[in-house]
Amino acid sequence: MSGVWIFDKNGVARLISNPTRESFEQKEPPYPGTATAPGARPRVLVYLPENQVISSYTELEQRLAELGWTRYDNSEKPNLLQFHKSPNSADLISLPINFANFKSLHMYDIVVKNRSFFEVRDPAATSA
């Protein structure tokens, strides 16, 4: 039994023998700004004080600004959207310029730097 085991959203595994790149690619993510790797559970970033799912960089930038983060213009890295806490701080949040490429890795970076304000959740848990 050689190949790659893939788990669907219900936890059911299936074997893909001789996998190709195309067998793993999805054309569109199920939720914008979520993980889309095979078997990965999609995630959303939630702003806890309002229980708001962050669905765009406009919303995220507004919430980060409220917490004292400012946008950092870095002409050497035009493919990144960056925020810093203050000019004297080493804290920096770097995000892909396109929100469709905003993954759980980036969400957890935001959570670690703003522990009591953000949380990463399963999308199904936010609708309850």
N, C-alpha and C positions, 0 to 999 in steps of 0.2 A: 504494500500500500504506500506508494510514494506519490507525492504531490503536496498540495497545500489545503489545509482544513480551513473552511470559512464558516463563521457562526452568524446566522441571521439575527434579526432583532428579537426573536423569540428564544434564542439560545440553541437553535437546532443547527447542528454541524453538517456540512457537506464537503466532500472531497473533490478538489479540482485536480485531475491528473494532467500532467504536462501543462501547467499554467502559462498563459501568455500575458503580456502587459495589458492587452485589451480586456482580458477576463477580470481584471481588477479595477479598471477605470470606470467611473461613473460620469455621465455627461453633466449632470447638475446635482449639487448637494441637496439633500432632503430639507435642510434648513440653512439659509445663508450664514456664513461664518461658523460652520461647525466642522468637526472632523469627518472625513469621508473615506478613510482607509477601510479596506475590507474588514469586517468584523468589529470595527470601531463603533462605539456608541456615540451618536451625535451629542453635542453639549451646547449649552447656551450660557452666556454671561448675564448674571442678574445683579442689578443695583438694589441692595437690600433695604435701604430706608423706604423706598417706594415699591419694592417688589416688582421692579421693572426689568423686563428682558431687553437687553441692549441689542437693537437690530440694525444699527448704522453707526458709522463713525461720528456723525453729527451728534447723536445721543451720547455716545461715549465721551466725546470731547467736552460736551456740556457738563457731564457728571465729574470728569477729571478736573475741569476748571473749578468747579465748586469745592473740590478737595485740595486746591492749591497747585495743581499741575498746570504747566504752560507748554504750549507747542514749541518745539525746538526745531528751527529750520536748519537743516544740515545739507548744504549744497553738494557735499561729497557723496551723499547717499540719497539720491532723489527717489529711489524705490522704497524708502521707508518713511513712515509717519512716526515721529518721535516726540515724546513728552518728557519734561524734567520737572522735578519738584522745586528746585531753586538753582540759581547759578552756582551756588557753593556746594550743592549736594551731588553725590555720586549716583543717586537714583535716576535711572533712565528707563523708559518704556519704549521699546521699538516694535512697531507693527508693520505688516505689509501694507503698501499703499492702497491695495484693492481689498475691500471688506470681504469679498468672496473667498479670499485667501486667509482670513482671520480664523485661526485654529485654536484648539484647546490649549496648546502650548502657550500661545499669547494670552489667553484668558487667565491661565494660572499665574503668569507673570504679573498681571494686573492684580489678581487676588493677593498674592504674596506681599505686594507693595501697598495694598489697601485692605488689609484683613477684615476689618469690621464693616466695610462698605460694599464689597463685591463677593459673589459666590458663583461657582461653576456648577450647573445642574443639568440633569437629563431633561430634555424638552417636555416629556410627558409629566414630570414632577411639577413643572411650572404652571400647567393648565389646571391642576387640581385645586 
